[in-house]
């Protein structure tokens, strides 16, 4: 089921609340918690409350969208975990061994973002071959 932007953001807020309360996390929540933990620069934002669900984060304002950024980490970890597209797990492992997981995923985000942007611009599915080529060049 697709979520609205506010619903997706609420998941992060709920996980943040559970982290603060030391509550048990579901498996997907644990993945989100791992991503939140490696981004201390977003902790105050997540603790700011429900209003953050409505916040606009635009490049024109010099802002990175923290929810998009964390979501891309999650997407990359899920891609590596399922090896979809085929070959990404090996690329991910190689980059992680060289740079560490956080830095490797930040490098990979450039390729993922470009691939998604191109697909959206062209109104086509993402080009997996081009995506993997970009990742291999990292």
VEXGU-975623 format. One line per 8 residues: number of its first residue (from 1); their letters; for each residue x, y, z of N, C-alpha, C, O. Coordinates in Angstrom, 1 decimal. Example, Ala and Ser with C-alpha at 12.3 -4.5 7.8 and 13.67 -1.06 7.14 Angstrom:
# VEXGU-975623
1	as	13.2 -5.7 7.8 12.3 -4.5 7.8 13.2 -3.3 7.8 14.2 -3.3 8.5; 12.8 -2.2 7.1 13.7 -1.1 7.1 12.9 0.0 7.9 13.4 1.1 8.0
***
This chain:
# VEXGU-975623
1	xxxxxxxx	0.8 -1.2 0.0 0.0 0.0 0.0 0.9 1.2 0.0 1.8 1.4 0.8; 0.6 2.2 -0.9 1.3 3.4 -1.0 1.0 4.3 0.2 -0.1 4.4 0.7; 2.0 5.0 0.7 1.8 6.0 1.7 1.9 7.4 1.2 2.6 7.7 0.2; 1.2 8.3 1.8 1.4 9.7 1.5 2.7 10.2 2.1 3.3 9.5 2.9; 3.1 11.3 1.7 4.4 11.9 2.3 4.3 12.0 3.8 5.2 11.6 4.5; 3.1 12.5 4.3 3.0 12.7 5.7 3.0 11.3 6.4 3.6 11.2 7.5; 2.4 10.3 5.9 2.3 9.0 6.5 3.7 8.4 6.5 4.1 7.8 7.5; 4.5 8.6 5.4 5.8 8.0 5.4 6.7 8.7 6.4 7.5 8.1 7.1
9	xxxxxxxx	6.6 10.0 6.5 7.3 10.8 7.5 6.9 10.4 8.9 7.8 10.4 9.9; 5.7 10.1 9.1 5.2 9.7 10.5 5.9 8.4 10.9 6.1 8.2 12.1; 6.2 7.5 10.0 6.9 6.3 10.4 8.2 6.6 11.0 8.6 6.0 12.0; 9.0 7.6 10.4 10.3 8.0 11.0 10.0 8.6 12.4 10.8 8.3 13.3; 9.0 9.4 12.5 8.7 10.0 13.9 8.4 8.9 14.9 8.8 9.0 16.0; 7.6 8.0 14.5 7.2 6.9 15.4 8.4 6.1 15.8 8.6 5.7 17.0; 9.3 5.8 14.8 10.5 5.0 15.2 11.4 5.8 16.1 11.9 5.3 17.1; 11.5 7.1 15.9 12.3 8.0 16.7 11.7 7.9 18.2 12.5 7.8 19.1
17	xxxxxxxx	10.4 8.0 18.3 9.8 7.9 19.6 10.1 6.6 20.3 10.4 6.5 21.4; 10.0 5.5 19.5 10.3 4.2 20.1 11.8 4.1 20.5 12.1 3.5 21.5; 12.7 4.7 19.7 14.1 4.7 20.1 14.3 5.4 21.5 14.9 4.9 22.4; 13.6 6.6 21.6 13.7 7.4 22.8 13.2 6.6 24.0 13.6 6.8 25.1; 12.2 5.8 23.8 11.5 5.1 24.9 12.0 3.7 25.1 11.5 2.9 25.9; 13.1 3.3 24.3 13.6 2.0 24.3 12.6 0.9 24.1 12.6 -0.1 24.8; 11.7 1.1 23.2 10.6 0.2 22.9 11.1 -0.8 21.9 12.0 -0.6 21.1; 10.4 -2.0 21.8 10.8 -3.0 20.9 10.4 -2.5 19.5 9.3 -2.0 19.2
25	xxxxxxxx	11.3 -2.8 18.5 11.1 -2.4 17.1 10.8 -3.6 16.3 11.4 -4.7 16.4; 9.9 -3.4 15.3 9.7 -4.4 14.3 10.9 -4.4 13.3 11.7 -3.4 13.4; 11.1 -5.4 12.5 12.3 -5.5 11.7 12.5 -4.3 10.8 13.6 -3.7 10.7; 11.4 -3.8 10.1 11.6 -2.6 9.3 11.9 -1.4 10.1 12.7 -0.5 9.7; 11.3 -1.3 11.3 11.6 -0.2 12.2 13.0 -0.2 12.7 13.7 0.8 12.8; 13.6 -1.4 12.8 15.0 -1.5 13.2 15.9 -1.0 12.1 16.9 -0.4 12.4; 15.5 -1.3 10.9 16.3 -0.8 9.8 16.3 0.7 9.8 17.3 1.4 9.6; 15.1 1.3 9.9 14.9 2.8 10.0 15.7 3.3 11.2 16.4 4.4 11.0
33	xxxxxxxx	15.6 2.6 12.3 16.4 3.1 13.5 17.9 3.1 13.2 18.6 4.1 13.7; 18.4 2.1 12.5 19.8 2.1 12.2 20.2 3.3 11.4 21.2 4.0 11.6; 19.3 3.7 10.4 19.6 4.9 9.6 19.5 6.1 10.4 20.4 7.0 10.2; 18.5 6.2 11.2 18.4 7.4 12.1 19.6 7.5 13.0 20.1 8.7 13.2; 20.1 6.5 13.5 21.3 6.5 14.4 22.5 7.0 13.8 23.3 7.7 14.4; 22.7 6.7 12.5 23.9 7.2 11.8 23.8 8.7 11.3 24.7 9.2 10.7; 22.6 9.3 11.6 22.4 10.6 11.2 22.0 11.5 12.4 20.9 11.9 12.5; 22.9 11.7 13.3 22.6 12.6 14.4 22.2 14.0 14.1 21.5 14.7 14.9
41	xxxxxxxx	22.6 14.4 12.9 22.2 15.8 12.5 20.6 15.9 12.3 20.1 17.0 12.2; 19.9 14.8 12.2 18.5 14.8 12.1 17.7 14.5 13.4 16.5 14.6 13.4; 18.4 14.2 14.4 17.8 13.9 15.7 16.9 15.0 16.2 15.8 14.8 16.6; 17.4 16.2 16.2 16.6 17.3 16.7 15.4 17.5 15.9 14.3 17.8 16.4; 15.5 17.4 14.6 14.4 17.5 13.6 13.3 16.5 14.0 12.1 16.8 14.0; 13.7 15.2 14.2 12.8 14.2 14.5 12.1 14.4 15.8 11.0 14.0 16.0; 12.8 15.0 16.7 12.2 15.3 18.0 11.4 16.6 18.1 10.8 16.9 19.1; 11.3 17.3 16.9 10.6 18.5 16.9 9.0 18.3 16.9 8.3 19.3 17.2
49	xxxxxxxx	8.6 17.1 16.6 7.1 16.9 16.6 6.5 16.8 15.3 7.2 16.7 14.2; 5.2 16.7 15.3 4.4 16.4 14.1 4.5 17.5 13.0 4.2 17.2 11.9; 4.8 18.7 13.4 4.8 19.8 12.4 5.8 19.5 11.3 5.7 20.0 10.2; 6.8 18.7 11.6 7.9 18.4 10.6 7.3 17.6 9.4 7.9 17.6 8.3; 6.2 17.0 9.6 5.6 16.2 8.5 5.2 17.2 7.3 5.2 16.8 6.2; 4.9 18.4 7.7 4.5 19.4 6.7 5.6 20.2 6.1 5.4 20.9 5.1; 6.8 20.1 6.6 7.9 20.9 6.2 8.3 20.6 4.8 8.3 19.5 4.3; 8.6 21.7 4.1 9.1 21.6 2.7 10.6 21.7 2.8 11.2 22.7 3.4
57	xxxxxxxx	11.3 20.8 2.2 12.8 20.9 2.1 13.2 21.0 0.7 13.0 20.1 -0.1; 13.7 22.2 0.3 14.0 22.4 -1.1 15.4 22.8 -1.3 16.0 23.4 -0.5; 16.0 22.3 -2.4 17.4 22.7 -2.7 17.5 24.2 -2.9 18.6 24.7 -2.5; 16.5 24.9 -3.3 16.6 26.3 -3.5 16.8 27.0 -2.2 17.4 28.1 -2.1; 16.4 26.4 -1.1 16.6 26.9 0.3 17.8 26.4 0.9 18.1 26.7 2.1; 18.6 25.6 0.1 19.8 25.1 0.6 19.6 23.9 1.6 20.5 23.7 2.4; 18.5 23.3 1.4 18.1 22.2 2.4 18.2 20.8 1.7 17.8 20.7 0.6; 18.6 19.9 2.4 18.5 18.5 2.0 17.3 17.9 2.7 17.1 18.2 3.9
65	xxxxxxxx	16.5 17.2 2.0 15.3 16.6 2.6 15.8 15.4 3.4 16.2 14.4 2.9; 15.7 15.4 4.7 16.2 14.4 5.6 15.5 13.1 5.4 16.0 12.0 5.5; 14.2 13.2 5.1 13.4 11.9 4.9 13.7 11.3 3.6 13.8 10.0 3.5; 13.9 12.0 2.6 14.4 11.5 1.3 15.8 10.9 1.5 16.0 9.8 1.0; 16.7 11.6 2.1 18.0 11.1 2.3 18.0 9.7 3.1 18.6 8.8 2.7; 17.3 9.7 4.2 17.2 8.4 4.9 16.5 7.3 4.1 16.9 6.2 4.2; 15.5 7.7 3.4 14.8 6.7 2.5 15.7 6.1 1.5 15.6 5.0 1.1; 16.6 6.9 1.0 17.6 6.4 0.0 18.5 5.4 0.6 18.9 4.4 0.0
73	xxxxxxxx	19.0 5.7 1.8 19.8 4.7 2.6 19.0 3.3 2.7 19.5 2.3 2.4; 17.7 3.4 3.0 16.9 2.2 3.2 16.8 1.5 1.8 16.9 0.3 1.8; 16.5 2.3 0.8 16.4 1.7 -0.5 17.6 0.9 -0.9 17.6 -0.2 -1.5; 18.8 1.6 -0.7 20.1 0.9 -1.1 20.3 -0.3 -0.3 20.8 -1.3 -0.8; 20.0 -0.3 1.0 20.2 -1.5 1.8 19.2 -2.6 1.4 19.6 -3.8 1.4; 18.0 -2.3 1.0 17.1 -3.3 0.6 17.5 -3.8 -0.8 17.4 -5.0 -1.0; 18.0 -3.0 -1.7 18.5 -3.4 -3.0 19.7 -4.4 -2.7 19.7 -5.5 -3.4; 20.6 -4.0 -1.9 21.7 -4.9 -1.6 21.3 -6.2 -1.0 21.8 -7.3 -1.3
81	xxxxxxxx	20.3 -6.1 -0.1 19.8 -7.3 0.6 19.1 -8.3 -0.3 19.2 -9.5 -0.1; 18.5 -7.8 -1.3 17.7 -8.7 -2.2 18.5 -8.9 -3.5 18.0 -9.6 -4.4; 19.6 -8.2 -3.7 20.4 -8.2 -4.9 19.6 -7.9 -6.1 19.6 -8.5 -7.2; 18.8 -6.8 -6.0 17.9 -6.3 -7.0 18.2 -4.9 -7.3 17.9 -4.1 -6.3; 18.7 -4.4 -8.3 19.0 -5.2 -9.5 20.2 -6.1 -9.3 21.1 -5.9 -8.5; 20.1 -7.2 -10.1 21.2 -8.3 -9.9 22.6 -7.7 -10.1 22.9 -7.0 -11.1; 23.4 -7.9 -9.1 24.8 -7.5 -9.1 25.0 -6.3 -8.1 26.2 -6.0 -7.8; 24.0 -5.7 -7.6 24.1 -4.6 -6.7 24.7 -5.0 -5.4 25.4 -4.3 -4.7
89	xxxxxxxx	24.4 -6.2 -4.9 24.9 -6.7 -3.6 26.4 -6.7 -3.7 27.1 -6.3 -2.7; 27.0 -7.2 -4.7 28.5 -7.3 -4.8 29.1 -5.9 -4.9 30.1 -5.7 -4.3; 28.5 -5.0 -5.6 29.0 -3.7 -5.7 28.9 -3.0 -4.3 29.8 -2.3 -3.9; 27.8 -3.2 -3.6 27.6 -2.6 -2.3 28.7 -3.1 -1.4 29.3 -2.4 -0.6; 28.9 -4.5 -1.4 29.9 -5.1 -0.5 31.3 -4.5 -0.8 32.0 -4.2 0.1; 31.6 -4.4 -2.0 32.9 -3.9 -2.4 33.1 -2.4 -1.9 34.2 -2.1 -1.4; 32.1 -1.6 -2.2 32.2 -0.2 -1.7 32.2 -0.1 -0.2 33.0 0.7 0.4; 31.4 -0.9 0.5 31.4 -0.9 1.9 32.8 -1.3 2.5 33.3 -0.7 3.5
97	xxxxxxxx	33.4 -2.3 1.9 34.7 -2.7 2.4 35.8 -1.7 2.2 36.8 -1.6 2.9; 35.6 -0.8 1.2 36.6 0.3 0.9 36.3 1.5 1.7 37.2 2.1 2.2; 35.0 1.9 1.9 34.7 3.2 2.4 33.9 3.1 3.7 33.7 4.2 4.4; 33.4 2.0 4.1 32.5 1.9 5.2 31.0 2.0 4.7 30.8 2.6 3.6; 30.1 1.5 5.4 28.7 1.5 4.9 28.1 2.9 4.7 27.4 3.1 3.7; 28.3 3.8 5.6 27.7 5.1 5.4 28.2 5.9 4.2 27.5 6.4 3.4; 29.5 5.9 4.1 30.1 6.6 3.0 29.8 5.9 1.7 29.6 6.6 0.7; 29.9 4.6 1.7 29.5 3.9 0.4 28.1 4.2 0.0 27.9 4.4 -1.2
105	xxxxxxxx	27.2 4.2 0.9 25.8 4.5 0.5 25.7 5.9 0.0 24.9 6.2 -0.9; 26.4 6.8 0.6 26.3 8.2 0.1 26.8 8.3 -1.3 26.2 9.0 -2.1; 27.9 7.6 -1.6 28.4 7.6 -3.0 27.3 6.9 -3.9 27.1 7.4 -5.0; 26.7 5.9 -3.5 25.7 5.1 -4.3 24.5 6.0 -4.5 23.8 5.8 -5.5; 24.2 6.8 -3.6 23.0 7.7 -3.7 23.0 8.6 -4.9 22.0 8.9 -5.5; 24.2 9.0 -5.3 24.3 9.9 -6.5 23.8 9.1 -7.7 23.1 9.7 -8.5; 24.2 7.9 -7.8 23.8 7.0 -8.9 22.3 6.8 -8.9 21.5 6.9 -9.8; 21.8 6.4 -7.7 20.4 6.2 -7.5 19.5 7.4 -7.8 18.5 7.3 -8.5
113	xxxxxxxx	19.9 8.5 -7.3 19.2 9.8 -7.5 19.2 10.1 -9.0 18.1 10.5 -9.5; 20.3 10.0 -9.7 20.4 10.3 -11.1 19.5 9.4 -11.9 18.8 9.8 -12.8; 19.5 8.1 -11.5 18.7 7.1 -12.2 17.2 7.4 -12.1 16.4 7.3 -13.0; 16.8 7.7 -10.8 15.4 8.0 -10.6 15.0 9.3 -11.3 13.9 9.4 -11.8; 15.8 10.3 -11.2 15.5 11.6 -11.9 15.3 11.4 -13.4 14.4 11.9 -14.0; 16.2 10.6 -14.0 16.1 10.4 -15.4 14.9 9.6 -15.8 14.2 9.9 -16.8; 14.6 8.6 -15.0 13.4 7.8 -15.2 12.1 8.7 -15.1 11.2 8.6 -16.0; 12.1 9.5 -14.1 10.9 10.4 -14.0 10.8 11.4 -15.1 9.8 11.7 -15.7
121	xxxxxxxx	12.0 12.0 -15.5 12.0 13.0 -16.6 11.5 12.4 -17.9 10.8 13.0 -18.6; 11.9 11.1 -18.1 11.6 10.4 -19.4 10.3 9.6 -19.3 9.8 9.0 -20.2; 9.6 9.7 -18.1 8.4 8.9 -17.9 8.6 7.4 -18.2 7.7 6.8 -18.9; 9.7 6.9 -17.8 10.0 5.5 -18.0 10.5 4.8 -16.7 10.8 5.5 -15.8; 10.5 3.5 -16.7 11.0 2.8 -15.5 12.5 3.1 -15.4 13.2 3.4 -16.4; 13.1 3.0 -14.2 14.5 3.2 -14.1 15.3 2.2 -15.0 15.0 1.0 -15.1; 16.4 2.7 -15.5 17.3 1.9 -16.4 18.3 1.2 -15.5 19.3 1.8 -15.1; 18.1 -0.1 -15.2 18.9 -0.8 -14.3 20.3 -0.9 -14.8 21.3 -0.9 -14.0
129	xxxxxxxx	20.5 -1.1 -16.1 21.8 -1.3 -16.7 22.6 0.0 -16.5 23.8 -0.1 -16.1; 22.0 1.1 -16.8 22.8 2.4 -16.6 23.1 2.6 -15.1 24.1 3.1 -14.7; 22.1 2.3 -14.2 22.3 2.4 -12.8 23.5 1.6 -12.3 24.4 2.1 -11.6; 23.5 0.3 -12.7 24.7 -0.5 -12.3 26.0 -0.1 -12.9 27.0 -0.1 -12.3; 26.0 0.5 -14.2 27.2 1.0 -14.8 27.7 2.2 -13.9 28.9 2.3 -13.6; 26.8 3.0 -13.5 27.2 4.2 -12.7 27.8 3.7 -11.4 28.8 4.2 -10.9; 27.2 2.7 -10.7 27.7 2.2 -9.5 29.0 1.5 -9.6 29.9 1.7 -8.8; 29.2 0.8 -10.7 30.5 0.2 -11.0 31.7 1.2 -11.1 32.8 0.9 -10.9
137	xx	31.4 2.4 -11.6 32.4 3.4 -11.8 32.8 4.1 -10.5 33.8 4.9 -10.4; 32.1 3.8 -9.4 32.4 4.5 -8.1 33.7 4.0 -7.6 34.1 4.4 -6.5
***
